[in-house]
Every structure is written in C-alpha cells, then in structure tokens.
C-alpha cells in the first residue's frame, strides 16, 4: 500500500453497502438503459429516461434494514440532462434529500454533504443523516424530482455507485448483487510520508 500525507485510507475502512441490488430498481414513469460509468470505473451505470406521460418519474432503489438512531451516509455518482436534480430517501426511515446543481457543481439540502467533479458531466455526491425508524427503506433515483409533471423522452438522469453505509462518511463503492457487499478490515501503512526517507 503506497500512501502519502493526504491519503484518508477510506478504502481500508470496514463497511457494508446496504443497497440490496445495485443493478435492480423498480421503475415509475421511466425507462432504464445501461450506460458507461464515470472515467476510471468499471461496471454498469444506469440511465433513467422520462416516459412521455404526466406522472412521477423515478426509480426505487431498495435498501436493507436501517436502525433508528444510527447515522447513515448516502453516496453516488450523478449525471443529468437537467440543471437541478433533487434526490430523496424514504421519509419514514431516513428523512433526507439533497439537490444537485449539475451546472455549478453545488449540493444543497441535508448536511453534512459533499460534491466533487468526477469528469464528463458526472458528479460524486454524499450526504449524512440519522435514521428515525427501524425498517427496510429506499432511495428515490429521480430524473428531476418527485413531483408529478409531463415527462419528455429527451430528459434523463444517470446513476452509478449508489451506496448507503452505517457511518458518517462515504467510502469507495462496493457493488451489491443480492447480498449486501462488505469490506473487511485491511492493513494500512501508518508511515505518513512513504517517499520521505530523510
């Protein structure tokens, strides 16, 4: 493991992605296609395109059981034809939402939150919020927001690496396919400057 003074060692933090199936969502007023992920990543990203109907336009991403009083961090990569996208968790378990400004690269709504430029129109976002009830839950992967409106097949939002973790920070993406993906503890090089031998 090569490390410099800025390495946060996030890839070595034990964690579980509570998303049940990263490749499976229930669709409402949208169609789903597979697209390329952000540069430097492998796996499938998903484009949700509005149907030309007046309705809500979103995909429902199922999440395993969350526990009341525990803090969770939601993270994902987002790319959209819209300049503003408002993403929600189920209000009965984790009452949170954030709005992504895809033009200026800002994130508003629940805090703490963070946004970074992942290139080619992709933004990596994360936000943290405690659960207020114990139950299975969901993240709403919207095209624009959860309002009902007249959709257009030219409007879409793409998602990659959707993750929900029981901690106060996001760690690198773990792909869950039927079983919640787990990262076990690994060894970390504690030398702060591996290249400094003076």
C-alpha positions, 0 to 999 in steps of 0.5 A: 500500500503506497500512501502519502500525507493526504491519503484518508485510507477510506478504502481500508475502512470496514463497511457494508453497502446496504443497497440490496441490488445495485443493478435492480430498481423498480421503475415509475414513469421511466425507462432504464438503459445501461450506460458507461460509468464515470472515467476510471470505473468499471461496471454498469451505470444506469440511465433513467429516461422520462416516459412521455406521460404526466406522472412521477418519474423515478426509480426505487432503489431498495435498501436493507434494514436501517436502525433508528438512531444510527447515522447513515451516509448516502453516496453516488455518482450523478449525471443529468440532462437537467440543471437541478436534480433533487434526490430523496430517501424514504421519509419514514426511515431516513428523512433526507434529500439533497439537490444537485446543481449539475451546472455549478457543481453545488449540493444543497439540502441535508448536511453534512454533504459533499460534491466533487467533479468526477469528469464528463458531466458526472458528479460524486455526491454524499450526504449524512443523516440519522435514521428515525425508524427501524425498517427496510427503506429506499432511495428515490433515483429521480430524473428531476424530482418527485413531483408529478409533471409531463415527462419528455423522452429527451430528459434523463438522469444517470446513476452509478455507485449508489451506496448507503453505509452505517457511518458518517462518511462515504467510502469507495463503492462496493457493488451489491448483487443480492447480498449486501457487499462488505469490506473487511478490515485491511492493513494500512501503512501508518508511515505518513510520508512513504517517499520521505526517507530523510 
